[in-house]
Amino acid sequence: MLLVHTLRDDRQRVLEGLRKRGIDAAIMVDRVVTLDDKRKELQTSNDTLLAERNTLSTEIGTLFKSGRKNEANALRERVNEIKGAVAGAEDELRATLEELETTLLQLPNVPYHLVPAGSSAEDNEVYQDYPGELPALGPDAKPHWELAETYGIFSLELGVRTTGSGFPVFTGQGARLQRALVNFFLDRNTAAGYTEYAPPLLVNEDTARGTGQLPDKEGQMYYITEDDLYLIPTAEVPLTNLYRGELLDADQLPIQLTGYTPCFRREAGSYGAHVRGLNRVHQFDKVEIVQLARPEESYAKLDEMVAHVGGLLDALELPYRILRLCGGDMGFTAAMTYDFEVWSAAQQRWLEVSSVSNFETFQSNRLKLRYRAEQGNELVHTLNGSALALPRIIAALLENKQTEQGILLPEVLHSYVGKDRLDPVG
């Protein structure tokens, strides 16, 4: 959530930034400032009334003690008037605060100055292209959903039987490969200084709102009505909220967290050839990294996280490129985002496998997450990234590593899987 003083003091920068998202936010920004002015006036008026009431209450006590009952009763009538005025003022103040928060929740984060303007994925910048020639497997190359049947990797049909479409069941060496990737990613993340957590898969409304999933992505989350809980779309949600409401010491920063969780996304309206196989599913496994950082260090930390994710893909021997997302393709909460895409040699297209983002103070303002700075308490900057999402990584490994001798595994996975290749089954 944007800070009111930012909208007030940096109005032009905010409006120019939001135009990169294709948003003309002048009316909403001005509405926020107007509501905040009204809030201040109501609060001042209310404080004045309360001060008068307290003063009169003291005077009434003194008058009664001195036997001046009539004067005391006259003042008591004024106190009763003030009580009614205070109640009305508090109701108006409460309504103003609710409208102010509702309006703020509708405003997305302001893009960082390096974010390109644009309305869709076509406007994203290639920040780092793949330096070599992309693999060409020839006309006999198979997409991963065909390889999955030959090698017994996963079954979409079993998922339909037990749950519904979009819930793959990994089997045999496919389940082992998935477990191997999770362990590999976690081991690399913890070696880089991230502390591992195993967070809950269900969160309450405050948690979902704290990282910006509510109200922006409410339709994409699975909701359990009876318990008023949401299935997490990413481990970012519970991991970042572990520090909600905290006041940290400066020397605690940066804080680095990692965690593996299943993730659940409704992906309503997704259909077509581009969502076949593992390209888009409702449940998938992902390892996440999160950082809490000082504002002056957060973009250096973002660069570190980008390099870390790139190192994971290098180790997996997968061809990839990095995009810097334009304003219109960037998530609601992000100030800047880098997307990693791996090349699918069989599908002949790029598949997104990770997003790494800096949210600056957008999430921490909702979370009330601060640290003790020299100039007083300040909001931390929050960052997160996929390290990595498994479905498309598995798809890319199957497709790019297919040979007549089997699916050849990258060397870093040999000890995790217990062999150097996947063999056909049956």
HUNOR-V970157 format. One line per field, one symbol per residue. phi: phi as a letter, one per 20 degrees, with the letter a starting at -180 (. if undefined). burial: + if it has 16 or more other ideal C-beta (glycine too) atoms within 10 Angstrom, else -. Layout:
BEGIN
phi: ???
burial: ???
END
This chain:
BEGIN
phi: .fefffffedgfffffffffendedgffffffffffffgffffffffffffffffffffffffffeneffffffffffffffgffffffffffffffffffgfffeeffefffefffrdbgfefeefbeffdefgcenfefdfffefgffdmebcffffffecqfncfdeclfffffffffgfffffffffeoeeecdefedceffffffdnfdefdgfedecdffdlcdffeafgfffffgdfmedefgffefdccbadbfccbflfneaoffdfmefbcecbebddcccdcfgfdffffffffffffgfffffeldfbcdddffgfdefgeeebcdddcdeefeelbedfcacccddlefffffeldcceefepfcffedcbaebceegfffgfffffdfbfepefefgfegffenadbddgdn
burial: ++-+--+------++-++-++---+--++-+++-++-++--+---+--+---+--+---+--+--------+--+---+--+---+--+---+--++--+--++--++++++--++-+----++-----+----------+-+++-++++++++++--+------++++++-++-+++-+++++++-++--+-+--+-+-+-+---++++++++-++---+-------++++++++++++++++-+-+----+++++++++-++++----------++++++++++++++++++---++-++-+++-+++-++--+-++++++++++++++-+++++++++++++++--++-+++++++++++++++-+++------+++++++++++++++++++++++++---++-++-++--++----+----
END
